[in-house]
């Protein structure tokens, strides 16, 4: 914890994905309570006709969203050289973009539909994607 009350965030840049995975596994084993975020590189080239893997997109967005939130305690971000040099959206793009819903929680339908429409979803009768 720093003197101003903010959490400490350490960034470890690994050479490649294999080393990132090994370090993540080691940290989970030796320090299971540590908040470890992984930020992988895209698995395709910029402007390529192939879209990135959806799991990689999800992990990157999850990490950026969690970094935009206030955090109590320490955390470490594991990334690779390739991921560290790739551009990311500004921090403001991830504010107010998380909706926490747990099993058993009640949520008004209006709140859910407003959140989804605010985040780019369009109401439709048939879901295709």
C-alpha positions as CSV (number, residue, x, y, z in Angstrom):
1,X,0.0,0.0,0.0
2,X,1.4,3.4,-0.9
3,X,1.4,6.4,1.4
4,X,-1.7,7.9,-0.3
5,X,-3.8,4.8,0.4
6,X,-3.7,3.5,-3.2
7,X,-3.0,-0.2,-3.9
8,X,0.4,-1.3,-5.3
9,X,0.3,-2.7,-8.8
10,X,3.3,-4.4,-10.2
11,X,3.7,-5.1,-13.9
12,X,5.9,-8.1,-14.9
13,X,6.7,-8.3,-18.6
14,X,7.5,-11.8,-19.7
15,X,9.3,-12.8,-22.9
16,X,6.4,-14.9,-24.3
17,X,3.1,-16.6,-23.4
18,X,4.7,-19.8,-22.2
19,X,6.7,-17.9,-19.6
20,X,3.7,-15.9,-18.6
21,X,1.7,-19.1,-18.0
22,X,4.5,-20.6,-15.9
23,X,4.9,-17.5,-13.8
24,X,1.1,-17.3,-13.3
25,X,1.0,-20.9,-12.2
26,X,3.9,-20.4,-9.8
27,X,2.4,-17.3,-8.3
28,X,-0.9,-19.1,-7.8
29,X,0.9,-21.9,-6.1
30,X,3.2,-19.9,-3.8
31,X,0.9,-17.0,-3.1
32,X,-2.8,-18.0,-3.8
33,X,-4.2,-14.8,-2.2
34,X,-2.3,-12.5,-4.5
35,X,-4.5,-10.8,-7.2
36,X,-2.8,-11.9,-10.5
37,X,-4.1,-10.3,-13.7
38,X,-2.9,-11.7,-17.1
39,X,-2.8,-9.5,-20.2
40,X,-2.0,-11.6,-23.2
41,X,-1.0,-10.3,-26.7
42,X,-3.3,-10.6,-29.6
43,X,-3.0,-13.9,-31.5
44,X,-3.3,-12.2,-34.9
45,X,-1.7,-9.4,-36.8
46,X,-3.2,-5.8,-36.9
47,X,-5.5,-5.3,-39.9
48,X,-5.5,-9.1,-40.5
49,X,-8.7,-10.7,-41.9
50,X,-8.7,-13.1,-38.9
51,X,-10.4,-11.9,-35.7
52,X,-8.5,-12.5,-32.4
53,X,-9.5,-15.5,-30.3
54,X,-12.5,-14.6,-28.1
55,X,-10.8,-16.0,-24.9
56,X,-7.9,-13.6,-25.5
57,X,-10.2,-10.7,-26.1
58,X,-12.1,-11.6,-22.9
59,X,-8.9,-11.8,-20.8
60,X,-7.6,-8.5,-22.1
61,X,-10.9,-6.7,-21.4
62,X,-11.2,-8.3,-18.0
63,X,-7.7,-7.1,-17.0
64,X,-8.2,-3.6,-18.4
65,X,-11.6,-3.3,-16.6
66,X,-10.1,-4.5,-13.3
67,X,-7.2,-2.1,-13.6
68,X,-9.7,0.8,-14.1
69,X,-11.4,0.0,-10.8
70,X,-10.2,1.2,-7.5
71,X,-8.4,-1.7,-5.6
72,X,-7.5,-2.3,-2.0
73,X,-4.4,-4.4,-1.7
74,X,-1.6,-5.4,-4.0
75,X,-1.9,-7.0,-7.4
76,X,0.4,-8.0,-10.2
77,X,-0.2,-7.8,-13.9
78,X,1.6,-10.4,-16.0
79,X,2.0,-9.5,-19.7
80,X,4.3,-10.2,-22.6
81,X,6.6,-8.0,-24.6
82,X,4.2,-8.1,-27.6
83,X,1.2,-7.2,-25.4
84,X,3.0,-4.4,-23.7
85,X,3.7,-2.6,-27.0
86,X,0.2,-2.9,-28.4
87,X,-2.2,0.1,-28.0
88,X,-5.1,-0.2,-25.6
89,X,-8.3,2.0,-25.3
90,X,-8.1,4.8,-22.7
91,X,-9.0,4.1,-19.1
92,X,-12.3,6.0,-19.4
93,X,-13.5,3.5,-22.0
94,X,-13.8,0.9,-19.2
95,X,-15.5,3.0,-16.5
96,X,-19.0,2.0,-15.6
97,X,-18.9,-1.0,-18.0
98,X,-19.2,-3.7,-15.4
99,X,-22.5,-5.2,-14.2
100,X,-22.1,-7.5,-11.3
101,X,-24.7,-10.2,-11.1
102,X,-24.6,-13.2,-8.8
103,X,-26.9,-16.2,-8.5
104,X,-29.9,-15.3,-6.3
105,X,-29.5,-11.5,-6.8
106,X,-32.6,-9.6,-7.9
107,X,-32.2,-7.0,-10.6
108,X,-34.8,-4.8,-12.2
109,X,-35.3,-5.5,-15.9
110,X,-35.1,-1.8,-16.6
111,X,-31.6,-1.6,-15.1
112,X,-30.4,-4.6,-17.1
113,X,-31.7,-3.3,-20.4
114,X,-30.3,0.2,-19.8
115,X,-26.9,-1.2,-19.0
116,X,-26.9,-3.4,-22.1
117,X,-28.0,-0.6,-24.4
118,X,-25.5,1.8,-22.9
119,X,-22.8,-0.8,-23.7
120,X,-23.7,-1.2,-27.4
121,X,-26.2,-4.1,-27.3
122,X,-29.3,-3.9,-29.5
123,X,-32.6,-5.5,-28.5
124,X,-33.7,-8.2,-30.9
125,X,-36.0,-11.2,-30.9
126,X,-33.5,-13.7,-32.3
127,X,-30.0,-13.8,-30.8
128,X,-27.4,-14.7,-33.4
129,X,-24.1,-14.0,-31.7
